[in-house]
């Protein structure tokens, strides 16, 4: 089993997904359920980090979660024995523009991830 660390940006992504479903869609139970599912997917990367697909031309990997007809992409990369969760992005956003912009892999801080 490998260690999973989550970036501050991925934590922000999770909070934004939660806020959108809770306050824009007015469905707090659905937000709570989806966020728990997403945290589970991130935690599961420790057991099967190679399950994702490698994004061409980069060392970035991605995996998906489907819930309530929503598709969420998890972008991460692996260095040695650590899996770095970089972003958690809804499929309807312009995620490639966000991901491949300047400084995507420049992380100033890594926060140890513990879903429990």
Steps between C-alpha positions, in 0.01 A plus 500: 500500500627846407455833676243744362549877536245752385587843368344816640338551158334157514365585847362823355347304211318271746371799697375669182318184387340473844397868501353481151282200574402627846427866420436520127315172452360516855570134567724461809441121534617445140804721563595304810456166321706609199783650708526179705513297178769728356709474818471122473627505142800710607575263788471197270787635288733373775402143412487526121681810375554365150128452438479843344596590147811699418422832338701527178815711501510527880569292810149583614252219558126528517215292628126562501206462733140496380221588740152636438584530130790725595851420378786614720864478390780437747835617377806371683862410454731250664851574627683214668262359760271804522183564299428872469132584443527819295144588402139380531307649210149467360494385137289798389770753587784608275732273694777475243541877500528490880731199511748576231541866588828639634629349821260207522757266655664768712363418842603722785343280766377143523240419762496138626163353413288304745136451402399379845 
